[in-house]
Amino acid sequence: MISRIRQVASTLCVVMVLQSTSAIVHAQTPATSSTPDAIQQVVSTGLMNNYADGQFHPERFISRAELASILVNAFGLDKRAAATQENLAEVQDVPASHWAFNNIQTVLKTGIMRGYRGNMFFPNQRVNRAEAFAIFAQAYGVYQFPDDTVAEILTPYPDAASIPTWARKSLATALNEGFVNIDAQGNIKPLQPITRGDMAYALSRYLTKQQQPGV
């Protein structure tokens, strides 16, 4: 009988240890950018597309023109009042023949993205993660958090100090809403170029929130 009790107690201890370990592993697992489910979701909804070879290539970087097109499609920016203005934004390096001309006009008219000095947009330029998530938050709607709340949201991330000052409030919104994936150490990596996988993750989270309010 005593042997049986010891066996049961030993089994319970093992189960408790496994449950505890599982919880710790789950807590340390970072949000990832290129999960198959996220990619399938954004491709099936038409927010992003595979390449001609049928692959998504989540590791590839996103250009400003691509970001503009993704955001117009995701947030319906072309339906906003500012986008219907007849006057075109003057952009020296994006002619009417450019594949993303209309979408670039839309993000400029709505103020979601801005051009550079000399009326340049640099459509092929890579976008870093701070810029991309800040712009994503602008399209979504930036929460007007007070500075202490912004600091509270950003403080847990080891590399939060490298977030540009102008992007802090917008990035706090994106983080608060769960749109930003992080690495295994909890870093945001704000100055690294954003990848297609990163954007797929953000869009997937956004779609989930639309389908399940409160998530």
Secondary structure by P-SEA (a helix, b strand, c coil): caaaaaaaaaaaaaaaaaaaaaaaaaaacccccccaaaaaaaaaaccccccccccccccccccaaaaaaaaaaacccccccccccccccccccccccccaaaaaaaaaaaccccccccccccccccccaaaaaaaaaaaaccccccaaaaaaaaccccccccccccaaaaaaaaaaaccccccccccccccccccaaaaaaaaaaaaaaaacccc
